[in-house]
Amino acid sequence: MFEFIRTHRRLMQFALLLFIFPSFAFFGLEGYTRFREGGNAIAKVAGQTITQQEFDNAQREQMERLRQMFGGQFDPKLLDTPEAKQNILDGLIAQRVIAAEAAKNNLAVSDQALQQNILAIPGLIGADGKFDVERYKSLLAAQGMTPAMYEARLRQDLSLQQVSSGVQGTAFAPKTVANRLSDLNDQQREVQEILFKASDFVSQVKVTDEMLKAYYEKNAKQFEIPEQVKAEYVVLNNDVVASQITVSDADIKSYYDQNASRYGEEEQRRASHILIKADKSASAADKAAAKEKAEKLLAQVRKNPADFAKVAKENSQDPGSAERGGDLDFFGKGMMVKPFEDAAFKLKQGEISDVVESDFGYHIIQLMAVKPATAKTLDEVKEQIAADIKKQLAAKKFAELAEQFNNTVYEQADSLKPVADKLKLKIETVSGLTRTPNPATAPTAPYNNPKFLAALFSDEAIKNKRNTEAVEVAPNTLIAGHVIEYKPVTRRPFEEVQAAVRERVVQEEAAALAKKAGESKLAKLKSGDDAAGFGETKVVSRTKAQGITPAAIPVVMKTDTTKLPAFAGVDLGAQGYGVYRITKVSQPATTDTARRQGEQQQIGNALAQQEALAYLEALKKKSKVEILKPVGTTPAEGVETK
C-alpha cells in the first residue's frame, strides 16, 4: 500500500484535485462568483445551476495547472476523455454541495483566522518582519481583485474547508492494521540474482530484410510525421485594448484626488495585549470568572505599566503573542476584530485600555507606538495611475470590441485582414503547429492552446480555408486564426529510417532471446535447486533494493516463500530477463519508529479521504443533484439525471 502511495503520488494528487475540496487548487479564486442561471445549464445543485461556460473554464484552468506541473510530460488529451470530463463536472458538483452545506450550518470564519491565512501568504512579510500591504494590493490587482473581494472569497473558501476537515478529522488508522502493514513493508528477504542481459544476445540475432520491413509496416506510427499547419492569427486582449487608450494628465489628477487613500498608507498602531479566553459559547459563570481575572490583571499592570510584557508572558492565553510579551506588531484598521480595533485606536501611546470584550474573550491593551498615515505624491504614482485607468477602461471596452472581433472574423471569414484593420491588431504568423500543444512552447502562448488548435485543424479552417471562430484561450483573451498551408500526415520512407528500424528489431530479438534463456533457467531451478551462476546474496525489502534490479523488487517480495529456496523470474523488457533465488525471510531486529508513524499517518489520510468521499456522496443525494446534460459517458453516482 505504501509503495503504491509513493510510486503513484502524482496520480493520487490528480485524483484529489478532481474530487476533494480545496477549491483554490482546482477552480481558482473566481469559482464562487460563477453561480449564474442560464439556458446552457448542464447540472443543478441545491437549486443552483452549473453552466457550460463554468465547466469550460474549469476544464481550461485545470489543463493550464497540469501543464505547469508536468511540463512536456502532460498530454492535454488526458482531459478530453469522457471520464476526465465527468470528473471535472463532479468537482464542480462537489464544490456546490459543500457550499450549500456550509451555508446551511452557518459556518463562519473569524477575522483572526482570516488574518492569519493572509499573513501566511508567501512573500508578503518584508525583511523587516512587517506585512507588506502595498505588495498585497498589487498582487490582487494583477488578478483584477481588490482586498475586499479576495478576503470575502477566502472567507468563503475557509468555511468550505471547515466542512471537509470536520469529516476527515473523524478518521483514524487502527494500530494493529498499521503495524501489520508496516511489518509487511519491513520484511526482508535474502536474494541472489542472475541477469540475462539483452546486450549479451545481440551477436546471436540474425536480421533479414523481411523482418525489417515487417517491423516498419507493423509500427508505422513510430515513423509518422504528424500533420502540420502554417497559420496567421490575431489576438484581442486587455493589453492590446489598453495600448490603444490615451490617458490625459487631467484624468490622472482627477483619479488621484478621488482615490488618494490608495496611494498612501493608513495610520498603523503597535499594541501589546493580554487575553483571557472566553468563547461565545462559554457559560455565564465562565465568562464572569474570565472577566474577573482580567480585571485583576488590569489593576496589576496599571499599578506597574513597565511590567506589562512580563504579566502578558505569564498570564496571556493568546499563544501567538504571549511569548513576545503580548506584542502584536503594527496593524491597520480592518486587521483586528472590531471591539479590539476600536479600543486600540482610541488610546494614546503608552496608555492601557479598560478590559475589552471580543468573541475571543477579554483583552487588556497597551498602545506601544503609532505610525502616522503617509501619502505618496502625484508624481510618484502618476505612471501607476495611468496604468490603472487604462486597465479599467480596457476592461470596459473589451466586451464591446470582443463582439466586433467575433462578428468580423465570422462574417469576413476569407482573411484576418478586415478584423486586424478594424481593431488595429497585428497579424502574426506561426509554423509547425500540430493538433496537440507543443511542450517546448510556453503554455501561455495563445496559439499553443488546445481549443485554438482544435479550431485550426477543423474541416472549416483546412478544407474551406475560412477563419477559425474566435476562441477564448484565457480570461479576456480571444484569438482567431487562418490556415495558410496544410501538410497532412506522412510517413518517413523506409530507406530513411532503415537504420533505426534495424536497431529496434535487434533490440527486440535480443530481449526475446534473453527472456527465453532466463525462462529455461527458471524451469530447471524449479525442478531442482542449483546455486551455480547466481551473484552474491543481497538482503532486500520493499523499501531497500540493495543492489537488486529495482523493477524486480515487487515480484521478489510477492513470491510464495512457504518452501525455500523459492524462485522468481522477471521480464525486464529491453534490459533482458532476471532470475531470483530467495533463501531466507526475516524481520529486522530494529524498526524505524518515525517511518512507521508516517505510514500510520498515510493510512489515516487514505481513510480520511474515503470518509470525505462517502460524505460527499451523501451530500449529493441530500442536495438533489441533477445532471441536465452529462458531459461524460455516465452520470456521477448518487445523482439524478433528466
Phi, psi and omega in degrees: 000315181295322179298318179297316181298319181290311188282343180244031185300316181294322179297317180293322177298319180298317180295319181293324177302325183277329191249327189267185205265340189293098192292333179299324182293334186253306193260352180081178185287343185270358188304325187277351184263007187256020182280081184244144173279160176171162181287348180262029180293138178248346178202159177227132182228121179050038177087354179252144184266154168249123185267165177299323180295319177299317179298313181299318179297317180297320180295317181294316181296320179295321180297317181294320180293319180292325178294322178292325181289314190256350178059227183293345180280347183278130177253114181303337181296341179300329181263007182253012179267157177303322181294315181295320178296319179295323178298320179294317177298319177301322179296317178296319178297316179302317179301317183290315184293326179288322177299319179296319180293320179297318179295319181298323183269008178053040179289129182231159179243128183290159177300323181294318178295321178296316180299317181298321179293322179291318180295338181276355180294125182301140173089000183259356175259118183287177181298335179276004179081009182255153179289126182272094183296319182296318179294321177302311180295322182295316179298320180289321180298327179295338177260010180073030184234154172257161177305322180296318179297312183297316184293326177294319181288322177296319179299319180292319180295320179295327177293325176293322179294332176298323179295308184293317182292329178297324179283312183295333181290348180275348184276148175209158181260119177303135185297323181295320179293314181298318180295321180296316179293322178293324176299317178296322180293325183276343185309136181248146176226136176272122191227143171242150187231140166238126178255125172261093187284136179300324182298334180285348184252002182301319183295340181272351184282130176248114184255132177249163178298325180296321179296319180295313182292325178295318178295318180300317181287319183291329183245044185304323184296334179295339187244017180275147168257116185297157177298146184221156173227152167252130188220156168261152177208156174231148182235134173243119176214179183299325181295318179296315180296316181298325181294342181263003182255134177250133180246127182276162177298326180294320178297318180297316180297316181297317180296319180297316181296323183281338185233035185303326183296336180287339187251034175207187179238126180294163178303136177237150182231145177250125183224157169244153179214160172243124181248129170248112189292143172197098182295162179300329183276357182295153179289162180299323180294317180295320179295319180297320179294319179295318181294320179298319178296319179296320180297320179295318179293325178299315179299322181294315183283333177289330178288322179226078183304330181293342181268009186304312183297320180295315180296320179297317182296325184274336190236336185295140180258018173264103185296337182286334185238344185303316181297338180262020180072025178087001185294126179253003182063189182281144176211154178251182180292140180094355183259351178236164177297151191303310181300321179295313182299313181303316181292316184296324183276000174262345184282154170264160183302130181089346183283150179247134183283170166287180175291127183248126180265134174224183179296343183266343182142219185242127184249147166240122189245136172239123180279121185265323183199159178231129176252109185299158176295144178233157180222138176277149179285163179301319181297325182292330186244010185302312181294320179296318180295317179301318179294321179296316180296316179300319182296318180293316180293323180296320180297322179288320184283337184301316182302319179295313182289329179299321179295318177296319179300311179302310184296318185290316181293336179275314186283327178246067194277000181279348183199156175270354183298318180302315181289326178295317180292318185293319185253008178058051179255156179263131176275121179254157179235139179220142182244164173071025178282139176243181183291340181245149180303145179275117182296340180279348179262144180304131181298340180277350177298124187300326181282354179262013181276135183300326179291320178294318179297322178297319178293323182291329181263014177285159178300325181298321182279322185274307185281319184267357176056040179254158176300151171287166171292165174286123185249128176276111183257352177194165178305129180056038177222113179245144177224143173226146183230167177216124183286127177265318184214138180236132176241116181290173177298132176230162178243135178297138180301149181305318182299326182289328185249010186303319181297318179294321178297316180300316181299318181289322178295317179299318179298315181297314182293320179295320178295324179293320178293321179296318179296318180299315180295320180294317179295325177295317178298317181297319179298319179294321180295324181290338178267347179183124184296139177208111184278356183295136176093342180283153177281185181294157182287134177239143175262118184235160173214181180293342181253352182224113181283326175051048174091350176274144179309120185306324182296340182273342185304311181303320181290315180300318183284344179263349184296138179295123183243026177296334176234124181248148356290150176249156185230148179217147175239141183227124175283116183262018177065230183296340180284333180130226185216140180242139176242135188232135180247114183259120186249343183204145176235132182206170173252147180294152181294326179235156180241154178274099184299318182297318180293320179297322177295321177296321179294321177296323178295320178299316179297317178300318179296319179297318178294323179297321178294322177296318178298318182295318180294321178296318178296320179299317179297322178295320179295324179301314180295320181294324183274001179053058180291133177237128173267112183275323179220089182305134179264345180253197181284323181221150178293159181294148179296140177087010179234159179263156176234153176252000000 
